[in-house]
Amino acid sequence: MEKSLKVHKKRAEEIRKILIKKNLIDYSRKIISNGEFVYIPILKEVNEEELKSLAPIELINIELPLSKKKFKNIMEALDGILPPYLLTLVPSSFDIVGDIAILEKLEPELIPYKKEIAEAIMKVHTNVKTVLLKTGKVEGIFRIPNYELIGGIENYKTIHKEYGIKLKVDLSKAYYSPRLATEHNRVALQVKDGEIVIDMFAGVGPFSIMIAQRVKAKIYAIDINPNAVELIKENIRINKLKGEIIPLCGDVRNFSNILMNIANRVIMNLPGEAISYLDCAMKFLKKEGGIVHLYAFSKEEDFEKFNNDLSLKLSSLTEYYKILNFKEVRPVAPREWQIVIDFFAKPIQ
């Protein structure tokens, strides 16, 4: 039996609207009417005292039928709720991390309807329990975005799955983007048994975990955020790994002399700043050279300039280098991309 509110039908609509604003309704079950009373399904996490403070209502356990209405998309779920001229402004895509949905932004005209949009997301994606709206750019050395809760229960912790691995994530404490899942997989498929890999900006460890799950490699997972490093340790515990991961907390430059000339492969996933750490990456590589995966942001019209800047830096840091791959990973703004450059480099001795 699940929790429901028993409400007199004269006040049912009033209380339903209050519950919508408070994000307390369990949309997986139907609201039903029986005689003088209406039964409204409530999320099991709801505090009973909070409910009683809203109105003189009775909280009971009753079996309510599951909602049968299936919506194909958010537009369909919002039909009749939003004015038709606003439907075209509703985001057609958003991130889902475990049971948390994340909207990058909403147009100003949609802000008054943000709770209705969150409800629509939870109706379409019934596994989603929390809907967050980003309220600022990724800032600070820990790269943590600011979020506003616009629907569901307030929660930033979840377990996310990608390509056979599990990742414990806390969006309030450490950066994670599901949009790089294909990259995590692509890089992991290139690593061979016996390799030593340095994941320079590891976050919660998606590259490291995916590699160690596939092959018997040793990965040094470095991050300056202690919360991220604790999550790496947790993710090591919850996955069955063939390889070994050594989590390290601190500024990656502080490890460049300690881990000098040991790596077959270096991962540089800090798109805004990675190119400024190339000297550090070269120190990590074995004397005979190795592979580097460097992520960066660039506008389309600046691709050639970026390549020239990278070539200039590599010329001063290596005896030899060869670009193996240049790839657009994902758009981040109109005509601006996150890109990845894979290259072989033999550092200057």
Phi, psi and omega in degrees: 000139180249159181290141174213158175261134174260113189235138175295138188300336180293334182249002188300314183292320178301313182289324178302317180295322177297317181295325177298313180297329181271358180058046184251352185277138174268103186282356178283348179237156184277149166276128181234154178246137180216099182069235183275355188239152174242138181249119184248119181290137185240144176300141185292339181282352187293139177281128185296322180295324178298320180295316183293337179284344182281322184189162176286089185232163183247126178265122183227166171259120181211144179275113179254147180294149178288149177293130180263344182291123178248124179260137181286326183203176183294323180302317180292320180292334181265355181299125182089352179256316175263149172302139185307324183290346179266344184301325182290345180270349182292131180302133180271346179221154179197165181273143169238119178245108185060241179253025180242128174260140183233119175266131180293316180195164172232140175297149183307325181293340183267347184304319178297344183249018186297325179290321177295322178295318177299318178298320179296319178300316181290333176289319181284317181250089189291346176281343182283127180248346183221137176236124182243148175243125176293135182242011178184170180285163173292120185227163176082167184291340180270353175058045183255120178289162171265140182232153169241130175286121179242355178192150178079202183270149180283110183202136180240358180258138179198170172250122180249142180245137173210129177048043173088001176247159175248138179232120172279127187233141169231100187294342179276349187235339183209146183286139171204136176231123177288350183289349180258013182303318179298323177291318177305315180292316182300314181291317182300324181292342180272342185281138181252158174307140176089351180289152168250124185240139173245117178264097194290328182227075200284338185061226179275003172097024183298317177298311184298313182296316183294322177295311184293335177288332186269318191223164177274072178247163173252125183239127171265112183259109187249135172208146181281343183270113181298330177293321177296318181294322176296323178291325174302314181299319178295320181290332172297319183291326188267000178242148173273115188243140172275323183268182181244132176245130177248104180283136180227132182251128176148177175295127185302331179296332180290347180257356187293328177275329179292320183253034185291134172058039180245345194264137169276338187207140179231134178250127184238077181262073172221076195306325182285339188224356190306321185299333180282352178256014182300324179299322178293316179300320180295327177294325181290325186295148175298156183301325180281356176102170180190185185262139175237135174248106185251127180253142183207166171255140178203143172283152182305318183288351182253005181305314182295318178298319179298315178300320180293318178297318179296315180299320179296316180293316181294326178299328181273348185247349187231155170281330182201143173212157178214125176287124182261331186198138172231123189219138171278121184273309182196150175285142178241346178193169177305122179062022176231139188229153159271130183238162173229138175239117174263132178213152171266138178218139171249110186292153174294133181272000000 
